């Protein structure tokens, strides 16, 4: 598979669910699954035992990392982080042109700070790779939160006024994707971003 693609998980004969692949090519396939009360896939994943043989179809999709010199800006909400984890890790860790890599900024947000996961993994990548910046964002943080506050895209607009030299990637809930696109367009970003 290519980082950014997804698989179709076969829950039963009638139910299939799409999940972005969170791992990089060449190893075990990792998925981030949001368990929602009452969901048919959630019920399946709550009951499935380790070692159970499961079925899926893959790979699907054309969402992928563009290997250009333009700065990359990623906006991820909740489990929307999955394809970005695959894309960013593959690019940073497996690309041969280590010293000439395009700058990457990842904004990873959720309403509640406790719903943000794998933070340490991205923090470690930011230490290891000088061209990678990680910005966790919480919409409704508690008092212990030390990261950015607001919509996942808000912090980007606080610090940026030039948008022509950037590529944008968005993944999350349909509402989050719509709001993020609207905000980018409102700030004059080319619609083909």
PyMOL commands that place a pseudoatom at each C-alpha (Angstrom):
pseudoatom trace, name=CA, resn=UNK, resi=1, chain=A, elem=C, hetatm=0, pos=[0.000, 0.000, 0.000]
pseudoatom trace, name=CA, resn=UNK, resi=2, chain=A, elem=C, hetatm=0, pos=[0.927, 3.639, -0.344]
pseudoatom trace, name=CA, resn=UNK, resi=3, chain=A, elem=C, hetatm=0, pos=[0.878, 5.781, 2.831]
pseudoatom trace, name=CA, resn=UNK, resi=4, chain=A, elem=C, hetatm=0, pos=[-2.482, 7.552, 2.983]
pseudoatom trace, name=CA, resn=UNK, resi=5, chain=A, elem=C, hetatm=0, pos=[-4.522, 4.681, 1.596]
pseudoatom trace, name=CA, resn=UNK, resi=6, chain=A, elem=C, hetatm=0, pos=[-7.291, 2.821, 3.431]
pseudoatom trace, name=CA, resn=UNK, resi=7, chain=A, elem=C, hetatm=0, pos=[-8.698, -0.663, 3.714]
pseudoatom trace, name=CA, resn=UNK, resi=8, chain=A, elem=C, hetatm=0, pos=[-12.250, -1.952, 3.774]
pseudoatom trace, name=CA, resn=UNK, resi=9, chain=A, elem=C, hetatm=0, pos=[-12.777, -4.080, 6.861]
pseudoatom trace, name=CA, resn=UNK, resi=10, chain=A, elem=C, hetatm=0, pos=[-15.366, -6.822, 6.473]
pseudoatom trace, name=CA, resn=UNK, resi=11, chain=A, elem=C, hetatm=0, pos=[-17.438, -6.900, 9.678]
pseudoatom trace, name=CA, resn=UNK, resi=12, chain=A, elem=C, hetatm=0, pos=[-19.958, -9.408, 8.286]
pseudoatom trace, name=CA, resn=UNK, resi=13, chain=A, elem=C, hetatm=0, pos=[-21.662, -10.199, 4.968]
pseudoatom trace, name=CA, resn=UNK, resi=14, chain=A, elem=C, hetatm=0, pos=[-23.599, -6.914, 5.007]
pseudoatom trace, name=CA, resn=UNK, resi=15, chain=A, elem=C, hetatm=0, pos=[-21.333, -4.506, 6.880]
pseudoatom trace, name=CA, resn=UNK, resi=16, chain=A, elem=C, hetatm=0, pos=[-17.994, -3.142, 5.717]
pseudoatom trace, name=CA, resn=UNK, resi=17, chain=A, elem=C, hetatm=0, pos=[-16.151, -0.159, 7.154]
pseudoatom trace, name=CA, resn=UNK, resi=18, chain=A, elem=C, hetatm=0, pos=[-13.311, 1.925, 5.739]
pseudoatom trace, name=CA, resn=UNK, resi=19, chain=A, elem=C, hetatm=0, pos=[-10.273, 2.558, 7.960]
pseudoatom trace, name=CA, resn=UNK, resi=20, chain=A, elem=C, hetatm=0, pos=[-7.185, 4.523, 7.019]
pseudoatom trace, name=CA, resn=UNK, resi=21, chain=A, elem=C, hetatm=0, pos=[-3.957, 2.595, 7.457]
pseudoatom trace, name=CA, resn=UNK, resi=22, chain=A, elem=C, hetatm=0, pos=[-1.906, 4.154, 10.267]
pseudoatom trace, name=CA, resn=UNK, resi=23, chain=A, elem=C, hetatm=0, pos=[1.274, 2.120, 9.778]
pseudoatom trace, name=CA, resn=UNK, resi=24, chain=A, elem=C, hetatm=0, pos=[4.009, 2.453, 7.194]
pseudoatom trace, name=CA, resn=UNK, resi=25, chain=A, elem=C, hetatm=0, pos=[4.441, -0.097, 4.406]
pseudoatom trace, name=CA, resn=UNK, resi=26, chain=A, elem=C, hetatm=0, pos=[6.420, -3.238, 5.078]
pseudoatom trace, name=CA, resn=UNK, resi=27, chain=A, elem=C, hetatm=0, pos=[5.212, -4.211, 8.544]
pseudoatom trace, name=CA, resn=UNK, resi=28, chain=A, elem=C, hetatm=0, pos=[2.050, -5.056, 10.396]
pseudoatom trace, name=CA, resn=UNK, resi=29, chain=A, elem=C, hetatm=0, pos=[-1.032, -3.079, 9.426]
pseudoatom trace, name=CA, resn=UNK, resi=30, chain=A, elem=C, hetatm=0, pos=[-2.158, -0.723, 12.183]
pseudoatom trace, name=CA, resn=UNK, resi=31, chain=A, elem=C, hetatm=0, pos=[-5.564, 0.957, 12.378]
pseudoatom trace, name=CA, resn=UNK, resi=32, chain=A, elem=C, hetatm=0, pos=[-7.002, 3.579, 14.729]
pseudoatom trace, name=CA, resn=UNK, resi=33, chain=A, elem=C, hetatm=0, pos=[-10.607, 2.676, 15.484]
pseudoatom trace, name=CA, resn=UNK, resi=34, chain=A, elem=C, hetatm=0, pos=[-13.047, 5.017, 17.197]
pseudoatom trace, name=CA, resn=UNK, resi=35, chain=A, elem=C, hetatm=0, pos=[-15.482, 2.898, 19.205]
pseudoatom trace, name=CA, resn=UNK, resi=36, chain=A, elem=C, hetatm=0, pos=[-18.883, 4.583, 19.108]
pseudoatom trace, name=CA, resn=UNK, resi=37, chain=A, elem=C, hetatm=0, pos=[-21.802, 3.308, 21.216]
pseudoatom trace, name=CA, resn=UNK, resi=38, chain=A, elem=C, hetatm=0, pos=[-24.299, 1.394, 19.115]
pseudoatom trace, name=CA, resn=UNK, resi=39, chain=A, elem=C, hetatm=0, pos=[-22.168, 1.197, 16.001]
pseudoatom trace, name=CA, resn=UNK, resi=40, chain=A, elem=C, hetatm=0, pos=[-22.108, -2.223, 14.307]
pseudoatom trace, name=CA, resn=UNK, resi=41, chain=A, elem=C, hetatm=0, pos=[-18.359, -2.052, 13.737]
pseudoatom trace, name=CA, resn=UNK, resi=42, chain=A, elem=C, hetatm=0, pos=[-17.770, -0.810, 17.288]
pseudoatom trace, name=CA, resn=UNK, resi=43, chain=A, elem=C, hetatm=0, pos=[-19.661, -3.796, 18.678]
pseudoatom trace, name=CA, resn=UNK, resi=44, chain=A, elem=C, hetatm=0, pos=[-17.538, -6.118, 16.579]
pseudoatom trace, name=CA, resn=UNK, resi=45, chain=A, elem=C, hetatm=0, pos=[-14.235, -4.549, 17.657]
pseudoatom trace, name=CA, resn=UNK, resi=46, chain=A, elem=C, hetatm=0, pos=[-15.224, -4.549, 21.335]
pseudoatom trace, name=CA, resn=UNK, resi=47, chain=A, elem=C, hetatm=0, pos=[-15.811, -8.311, 21.168]
pseudoatom trace, name=CA, resn=UNK, resi=48, chain=A, elem=C, hetatm=0, pos=[-13.072, -9.528, 18.832]
pseudoatom trace, name=CA, resn=UNK, resi=49, chain=A, elem=C, hetatm=0, pos=[-10.263, -11.426, 20.548]
pseudoatom trace, name=CA, resn=UNK, resi=50, chain=A, elem=C, hetatm=0, pos=[-6.553, -11.115, 19.888]
pseudoatom trace, name=CA, resn=UNK, resi=51, chain=A, elem=C, hetatm=0, pos=[-5.503, -13.669, 17.288]
pseudoatom trace, name=CA, resn=UNK, resi=52, chain=A, elem=C, hetatm=0, pos=[-8.891, -13.740, 15.547]
pseudoatom trace, name=CA, resn=UNK, resi=53, chain=A, elem=C, hetatm=0, pos=[-8.522, -14.052, 11.776]
pseudoatom trace, name=CA, resn=UNK, resi=54, chain=A, elem=C, hetatm=0, pos=[-10.302, -11.125, 10.166]
pseudoatom trace, name=CA, resn=UNK, resi=55, chain=A, elem=C, hetatm=0, pos=[-10.970, -10.174, 6.554]
pseudoatom trace, name=CA, resn=UNK, resi=56, chain=A, elem=C, hetatm=0, pos=[-10.450, -6.942, 4.704]
pseudoatom trace, name=CA, resn=UNK, resi=57, chain=A, elem=C, hetatm=0, pos=[-9.996, -5.623, 1.178]
pseudoatom trace, name=CA, resn=UNK, resi=58, chain=A, elem=C, hetatm=0, pos=[-7.108, -3.275, 0.406]
pseudoatom trace, name=CA, resn=UNK, resi=59, chain=A, elem=C, hetatm=0, pos=[-5.625, -0.971, -0.615]
pseudoatom trace, name=CA, resn=UNK, resi=60, chain=A, elem=C, hetatm=0, pos=[-8.002, 1.783, -1.680]
pseudoatom trace, name=CA, resn=UNK, resi=61, chain=A, elem=C, hetatm=0, pos=[-7.724, 5.522, -2.223]
pseudoatom trace, name=CA, resn=UNK, resi=62, chain=A, elem=C, hetatm=0, pos=[-5.472, 8.098, -3.833]
pseudoatom trace, name=CA, resn=UNK, resi=63, chain=A, elem=C, hetatm=0, pos=[-4.894, 10.337, -0.782]
pseudoatom trace, name=CA, resn=UNK, resi=64, chain=A, elem=C, hetatm=0, pos=[-1.114, 10.540, -0.656]
pseudoatom trace, name=CA, resn=UNK, resi=65, chain=A, elem=C, hetatm=0, pos=[1.886, 12.651, 0.229]
pseudoatom trace, name=CA, resn=UNK, resi=66, chain=A, elem=C, hetatm=0, pos=[3.121, 14.835, -2.609]
pseudoatom trace, name=CA, resn=UNK, resi=67, chain=A, elem=C, hetatm=0, pos=[6.907, 14.753, -2.738]
pseudoatom trace, name=CA, resn=UNK, resi=68, chain=A, elem=C, hetatm=0, pos=[7.447, 18.396, -3.656]
pseudoatom trace, name=CA, resn=UNK, resi=69, chain=A, elem=C, hetatm=0, pos=[9.592, 21.084, -2.072]
pseudoatom trace, name=CA, resn=UNK, resi=70, chain=A, elem=C, hetatm=0, pos=[6.496, 22.964, -0.841]
pseudoatom trace, name=CA, resn=UNK, resi=71, chain=A, elem=C, hetatm=0, pos=[5.843, 23.149, 2.889]
pseudoatom trace, name=CA, resn=UNK, resi=72, chain=A, elem=C, hetatm=0, pos=[3.246, 20.621, 4.017]
pseudoatom trace, name=CA, resn=UNK, resi=73, chain=A, elem=C, hetatm=0, pos=[0.563, 21.534, 6.554]
pseudoatom trace, name=CA, resn=UNK, resi=74, chain=A, elem=C, hetatm=0, pos=[-1.561, 18.726, 8.017]
pseudoatom trace, name=CA, resn=UNK, resi=75, chain=A, elem=C, hetatm=0, pos=[-4.810, 19.223, 9.967]
pseudoatom trace, name=CA, resn=UNK, resi=76, chain=A, elem=C, hetatm=0, pos=[-5.979, 16.048, 11.739]
pseudoatom trace, name=CA, resn=UNK, resi=77, chain=A, elem=C, hetatm=0, pos=[-8.989, 15.537, 13.957]
pseudoatom trace, name=CA, resn=UNK, resi=78, chain=A, elem=C, hetatm=0, pos=[-9.213, 12.463, 16.185]
pseudoatom trace, name=CA, resn=UNK, resi=79, chain=A, elem=C, hetatm=0, pos=[-8.705, 9.215, 14.229]
pseudoatom trace, name=CA, resn=UNK, resi=80, chain=A, elem=C, hetatm=0, pos=[-8.109, 11.364, 11.130]
pseudoatom trace, name=CA, resn=UNK, resi=81, chain=A, elem=C, hetatm=0, pos=[-4.503, 11.203, 12.301]
pseudoatom trace, name=CA, resn=UNK, resi=82, chain=A, elem=C, hetatm=0, pos=[-4.172, 7.659, 10.877]
pseudoatom trace, name=CA, resn=UNK, resi=83, chain=A, elem=C, hetatm=0, pos=[-3.264, 8.408, 7.244]
pseudoatom trace, name=CA, resn=UNK, resi=84, chain=A, elem=C, hetatm=0, pos=[-1.029, 11.287, 8.344]
pseudoatom trace, name=CA, resn=UNK, resi=85, chain=A, elem=C, hetatm=0, pos=[0.902, 9.050, 10.712]
pseudoatom trace, name=CA, resn=UNK, resi=86, chain=A, elem=C, hetatm=0, pos=[1.579, 6.716, 7.802]
pseudoatom trace, name=CA, resn=UNK, resi=87, chain=A, elem=C, hetatm=0, pos=[2.490, 9.520, 5.367]
pseudoatom trace, name=CA, resn=UNK, resi=88, chain=A, elem=C, hetatm=0, pos=[4.664, 11.565, 7.724]
pseudoatom trace, name=CA, resn=UNK, resi=89, chain=A, elem=C, hetatm=0, pos=[6.552, 8.658, 9.287]
pseudoatom trace, name=CA, resn=UNK, resi=90, chain=A, elem=C, hetatm=0, pos=[7.237, 7.113, 5.882]
pseudoatom trace, name=CA, resn=UNK, resi=91, chain=A, elem=C, hetatm=0, pos=[8.487, 10.422, 4.469]
pseudoatom trace, name=CA, resn=UNK, resi=92, chain=A, elem=C, hetatm=0, pos=[10.650, 11.336, 7.458]
pseudoatom trace, name=CA, resn=UNK, resi=93, chain=A, elem=C, hetatm=0, pos=[12.065, 7.898, 8.197]
pseudoatom trace, name=CA, resn=UNK, resi=94, chain=A, elem=C, hetatm=0, pos=[12.341, 6.343, 4.737]
pseudoatom trace, name=CA, resn=UNK, resi=95, chain=A, elem=C, hetatm=0, pos=[13.001, 9.166, 2.290]
pseudoatom trace, name=CA, resn=UNK, resi=96, chain=A, elem=C, hetatm=0, pos=[16.560, 9.257, 1.004]
pseudoatom trace, name=CA, resn=UNK, resi=97, chain=A, elem=C, hetatm=0, pos=[16.893, 13.045, 0.770]
pseudoatom trace, name=CA, resn=UNK, resi=98, chain=A, elem=C, hetatm=0, pos=[17.012, 13.529, 4.561]
pseudoatom trace, name=CA, resn=UNK, resi=99, chain=A, elem=C, hetatm=0, pos=[18.672, 16.945, 4.531]
pseudoatom trace, name=CA, resn=UNK, resi=100, chain=A, elem=C, hetatm=0, pos=[16.500, 18.433, 1.777]
pseudoatom trace, name=CA, resn=UNK, resi=101, chain=A, elem=C, hetatm=0, pos=[13.070, 17.464, 3.038]
pseudoatom trace, name=CA, resn=UNK, resi=102, chain=A, elem=C, hetatm=0, pos=[10.203, 19.932, 2.845]
pseudoatom trace, name=CA, resn=UNK, resi=103, chain=A, elem=C, hetatm=0, pos=[9.044, 21.464, 6.132]
pseudoatom trace, name=CA, resn=UNK, resi=104, chain=A, elem=C, hetatm=0, pos=[6.041, 19.693, 7.660]
pseudoatom trace, name=CA, resn=UNK, resi=105, chain=A, elem=C, hetatm=0, pos=[3.684, 20.970, 10.342]
pseudoatom trace, name=CA, resn=UNK, resi=106, chain=A, elem=C, hetatm=0, pos=[1.084, 18.663, 11.871]
pseudoatom trace, name=CA, resn=UNK, resi=107, chain=A, elem=C, hetatm=0, pos=[-1.852, 20.141, 13.786]
pseudoatom trace, name=CA, resn=UNK, resi=108, chain=A, elem=C, hetatm=0, pos=[-3.581, 17.331, 15.688]
pseudoatom trace, name=CA, resn=UNK, resi=109, chain=A, elem=C, hetatm=0, pos=[-6.776, 18.279, 17.480]
pseudoatom trace, name=CA, resn=UNK, resi=110, chain=A, elem=C, hetatm=0, pos=[-9.668, 16.958, 19.490]
pseudoatom trace, name=CA, resn=UNK, resi=111, chain=A, elem=C, hetatm=0, pos=[-12.374, 18.550, 21.625]
pseudoatom trace, name=CA, resn=UNK, resi=112, chain=A, elem=C, hetatm=0, pos=[-10.978, 16.969, 24.777]
pseudoatom trace, name=CA, resn=UNK, resi=113, chain=A, elem=C, hetatm=0, pos=[-7.237, 16.800, 25.405]
pseudoatom trace, name=CA, resn=UNK, resi=114, chain=A, elem=C, hetatm=0, pos=[-7.561, 13.287, 26.832]
pseudoatom trace, name=CA, resn=UNK, resi=115, chain=A, elem=C, hetatm=0, pos=[-8.809, 12.102, 23.419]
pseudoatom trace, name=CA, resn=UNK, resi=116, chain=A, elem=C, hetatm=0, pos=[-5.504, 13.002, 21.777]
pseudoatom trace, name=CA, resn=UNK, resi=117, chain=A, elem=C, hetatm=0, pos=[-3.351, 9.896, 21.503]
pseudoatom trace, name=CA, resn=UNK, resi=118, chain=A, elem=C, hetatm=0, pos=[0.149, 8.982, 20.269]
pseudoatom trace, name=CA, resn=UNK, resi=119, chain=A, elem=C, hetatm=0, pos=[1.343, 12.467, 21.255]
pseudoatom trace, name=CA, resn=UNK, resi=120, chain=A, elem=C, hetatm=0, pos=[4.740, 11.219, 22.427]
pseudoatom trace, name=CA, resn=UNK, resi=121, chain=A, elem=C, hetatm=0, pos=[5.348, 9.529, 19.075]
pseudoatom trace, name=CA, resn=UNK, resi=122, chain=A, elem=C, hetatm=0, pos=[4.939, 12.805, 17.186]
pseudoatom trace, name=CA, resn=UNK, resi=123, chain=A, elem=C, hetatm=0, pos=[6.867, 14.742, 19.836]
pseudoatom trace, name=CA, resn=UNK, resi=124, chain=A, elem=C, hetatm=0, pos=[9.779, 12.320, 19.363]
pseudoatom trace, name=CA, resn=UNK, resi=125, chain=A, elem=C, hetatm=0, pos=[9.651, 12.786, 15.580]
pseudoatom trace, name=CA, resn=UNK, resi=126, chain=A, elem=C, hetatm=0, pos=[9.755, 16.571, 16.079]
pseudoatom trace, name=CA, resn=UNK, resi=127, chain=A, elem=C, hetatm=0, pos=[12.935, 16.200, 18.151]
pseudoatom trace, name=CA, resn=UNK, resi=128, chain=A, elem=C, hetatm=0, pos=[14.539, 13.805, 15.672]
pseudoatom trace, name=CA, resn=UNK, resi=129, chain=A, elem=C, hetatm=0, pos=[13.672, 15.692, 12.460]
pseudoatom trace, name=CA, resn=UNK, resi=130, chain=A, elem=C, hetatm=0, pos=[14.248, 19.474, 12.387]
pseudoatom trace, name=CA, resn=UNK, resi=131, chain=A, elem=C, hetatm=0, pos=[11.898, 19.935, 9.418]
pseudoatom trace, name=CA, resn=UNK, resi=132, chain=A, elem=C, hetatm=0, pos=[8.931, 18.495, 11.383]
pseudoatom trace, name=CA, resn=UNK, resi=133, chain=A, elem=C, hetatm=0, pos=[6.817, 20.559, 13.768]
pseudoatom trace, name=CA, resn=UNK, resi=134, chain=A, elem=C, hetatm=0, pos=[4.021, 19.046, 15.861]
pseudoatom trace, name=CA, resn=UNK, resi=135, chain=A, elem=C, hetatm=0, pos=[1.184, 21.150, 17.312]
pseudoatom trace, name=CA, resn=UNK, resi=136, chain=A, elem=C, hetatm=0, pos=[-1.412, 19.383, 19.510]
pseudoatom trace, name=CA, resn=UNK, resi=137, chain=A, elem=C, hetatm=0, pos=[-4.666, 21.353, 19.902]
pseudoatom trace, name=CA, resn=UNK, resi=138, chain=A, elem=C, hetatm=0, pos=[-7.597, 20.881, 22.287]
pseudoatom trace, name=CA, resn=UNK, resi=139, chain=A, elem=C, hetatm=0, pos=[-10.964, 22.565, 21.848]
pseudoatom trace, name=CA, resn=UNK, resi=140, chain=A, elem=C, hetatm=0, pos=[-12.089, 22.073, 25.453]
pseudoatom trace, name=CA, resn=UNK, resi=141, chain=A, elem=C, hetatm=0, pos=[-8.973, 21.472, 27.552]
pseudoatom trace, name=CA, resn=UNK, resi=142, chain=A, elem=C, hetatm=0, pos=[-8.806, 21.011, 31.276]
pseudoatom trace, name=CA, resn=UNK, resi=143, chain=A, elem=C, hetatm=0, pos=[-6.553, 23.210, 33.421]
pseudoatom trace, name=CA, resn=UNK, resi=144, chain=A, elem=C, hetatm=0, pos=[-3.550, 20.902, 33.057]
pseudoatom trace, name=CA, resn=UNK, resi=145, chain=A, elem=C, hetatm=0, pos=[-3.413, 21.315, 29.240]
pseudoatom trace, name=CA, resn=UNK, resi=146, chain=A, elem=C, hetatm=0, pos=[-0.262, 23.062, 28.035]
pseudoatom trace, name=CA, resn=UNK, resi=147, chain=A, elem=C, hetatm=0, pos=[-0.894, 22.935, 24.273]
pseudoatom trace, name=CA, resn=UNK, resi=148, chain=A, elem=C, hetatm=0, pos=[-2.799, 25.180, 21.892]
pseudoatom trace, name=CA, resn=UNK, resi=149, chain=A, elem=C, hetatm=0, pos=[-6.526, 25.800, 22.437]
pseudoatom trace, name=CA, resn=UNK, resi=150, chain=A, elem=C, hetatm=0, pos=[-9.270, 26.144, 19.821]
pseudoatom trace, name=CA, resn=UNK, resi=151, chain=A, elem=C, hetatm=0, pos=[-10.122, 24.578, 16.478]
pseudoatom trace, name=CA, resn=UNK, resi=152, chain=A, elem=C, hetatm=0, pos=[-7.392, 22.396, 15.002]
pseudoatom trace, name=CA, resn=UNK, resi=153, chain=A, elem=C, hetatm=0, pos=[-6.711, 25.047, 12.318]
pseudoatom trace, name=CA, resn=UNK, resi=154, chain=A, elem=C, hetatm=0, pos=[-6.857, 28.164, 14.566]
pseudoatom trace, name=CA, resn=UNK, resi=155, chain=A, elem=C, hetatm=0, pos=[-3.223, 28.037, 15.641]
pseudoatom trace, name=CA, resn=UNK, resi=156, chain=A, elem=C, hetatm=0, pos=[-2.068, 27.878, 12.043]
pseudoatom trace, name=CA, resn=UNK, resi=157, chain=A, elem=C, hetatm=0, pos=[-3.767, 31.179, 11.176]
pseudoatom trace, name=CA, resn=UNK, resi=158, chain=A, elem=C, hetatm=0, pos=[-2.355, 32.854, 14.298]
pseudoatom trace, name=CA, resn=UNK, resi=159, chain=A, elem=C, hetatm=0, pos=[1.188, 32.287, 13.041]
pseudoatom trace, name=CA, resn=UNK, resi=160, chain=A, elem=C, hetatm=0, pos=[0.845, 32.325, 9.228]
pseudoatom trace, name=CA, resn=UNK, resi=161, chain=A, elem=C, hetatm=0, pos=[-0.121, 34.939, 6.685]
pseudoatom trace, name=CA, resn=UNK, resi=162, chain=A, elem=C, hetatm=0, pos=[1.530, 33.471, 3.556]
pseudoatom trace, name=CA, resn=UNK, resi=163, chain=A, elem=C, hetatm=0, pos=[-0.269, 30.506, 2.026]
pseudoatom trace, name=CA, resn=UNK, resi=164, chain=A, elem=C, hetatm=0, pos=[0.926, 30.275, -1.580]
pseudoatom trace, name=CA, resn=UNK, resi=165, chain=A, elem=C, hetatm=0, pos=[3.989, 28.165, -0.806]
pseudoatom trace, name=CA, resn=UNK, resi=166, chain=A, elem=C, hetatm=0, pos=[2.152, 25.436, 1.133]
pseudoatom trace, name=CA, resn=UNK, resi=167, chain=A, elem=C, hetatm=0, pos=[0.254, 22.220, 0.489]
pseudoatom trace, name=CA, resn=UNK, resi=168, chain=A, elem=C, hetatm=0, pos=[-2.626, 21.386, 2.815]
pseudoatom trace, name=CA, resn=UNK, resi=169, chain=A, elem=C, hetatm=0, pos=[-3.870, 17.988, 3.942]
pseudoatom trace, name=CA, resn=UNK, resi=170, chain=A, elem=C, hetatm=0, pos=[-7.061, 17.575, 5.994]
pseudoatom trace, name=CA, resn=UNK, resi=171, chain=A, elem=C, hetatm=0, pos=[-8.537, 14.471, 7.618]
pseudoatom trace, name=CA, resn=UNK, resi=172, chain=A, elem=C, hetatm=0, pos=[-11.126, 14.110, 10.369]
pseudoatom trace, name=CA, resn=UNK, resi=173, chain=A, elem=C, hetatm=0, pos=[-14.869, 14.249, 10.849]
pseudoatom trace, name=CA, resn=UNK, resi=174, chain=A, elem=C, hetatm=0, pos=[-16.909, 15.632, 7.937]
pseudoatom trace, name=CA, resn=UNK, resi=175, chain=A, elem=C, hetatm=0, pos=[-17.714, 18.778, 9.974]
pseudoatom trace, name=CA, resn=UNK, resi=176, chain=A, elem=C, hetatm=0, pos=[-14.062, 19.366, 10.851]
pseudoatom trace, name=CA, resn=UNK, resi=177, chain=A, elem=C, hetatm=0, pos=[-12.974, 18.913, 7.221]
pseudoatom trace, name=CA, resn=UNK, resi=178, chain=A, elem=C, hetatm=0, pos=[-15.669, 21.325, 5.989]
pseudoatom trace, name=CA, resn=UNK, resi=179, chain=A, elem=C, hetatm=0, pos=[-14.797, 24.007, 8.573]
pseudoatom trace, name=CA, resn=UNK, resi=180, chain=A, elem=C, hetatm=0, pos=[-11.097, 23.691, 7.849]
pseudoatom trace, name=CA, resn=UNK, resi=181, chain=A, elem=C, hetatm=0, pos=[-11.601, 23.995, 4.081]
pseudoatom trace, name=CA, resn=UNK, resi=182, chain=A, elem=C, hetatm=0, pos=[-13.883, 27.015, 4.540]
pseudoatom trace, name=CA, resn=UNK, resi=183, chain=A, elem=C, hetatm=0, pos=[-11.304, 28.720, 6.757]
pseudoatom trace, name=CA, resn=UNK, resi=184, chain=A, elem=C, hetatm=0, pos=[-8.494, 28.073, 4.265]
pseudoatom trace, name=CA, resn=UNK, resi=185, chain=A, elem=C, hetatm=0, pos=[-10.569, 29.466, 1.396]
pseudoatom trace, name=CA, resn=UNK, resi=186, chain=A, elem=C, hetatm=0, pos=[-11.573, 32.483, 3.501]
pseudoatom trace, name=CA, resn=UNK, resi=187, chain=A, elem=C, hetatm=0, pos=[-7.859, 33.233, 3.940]
pseudoatom trace, name=CA, resn=UNK, resi=188, chain=A, elem=C, hetatm=0, pos=[-7.261, 33.140, 0.196]
pseudoatom trace, name=CA, resn=UNK, resi=189, chain=A, elem=C, hetatm=0, pos=[-5.807, 29.666, -0.168]
pseudoatom trace, name=CA, resn=UNK, resi=190, chain=A, elem=C, hetatm=0, pos=[-6.090, 28.350, -3.725]
pseudoatom trace, name=CA, resn=UNK, resi=191, chain=A, elem=C, hetatm=0, pos=[-9.043, 25.882, -3.884]
pseudoatom trace, name=CA, resn=UNK, resi=192, chain=A, elem=C, hetatm=0, pos=[-6.828, 23.183, -5.425]
pseudoatom trace, name=CA, resn=UNK, resi=193, chain=A, elem=C, hetatm=0, pos=[-4.624, 23.104, -2.294]
for i in range(1, 193): cmd.bond("trace and resi %d" % i, "trace and resi %d" % (i + 1))
show_as sticks, trace
zoom trace
